[in-house]
Amino acid sequence: IEEKATAWAKEAAEALGFEEEPLVVDFGPALAVHFGPGLLGLAAQWE
C-alpha cells in the first residue's frame, strides 16, 4: 500500500504543480498525503 500511495502522491503533486517531495502518512486503513505544512492534505483509502 505504501508503494502505491507514494506513487500516487508523486502523480498528484505533479498534477498540482507541487515541486517538493510529498509526505505520506499511514493512519491504519487510510493514508494521508500532505503537500506542505498545512497547505493541502488529501486522503485515500485502499481495501
Secondary structure, DSSP 8 states (H G I E B T S, - for coil): -HHHHHHHHHHHHHHHT--S--EEEEETTEEEEE-SSSS-EEEEE--
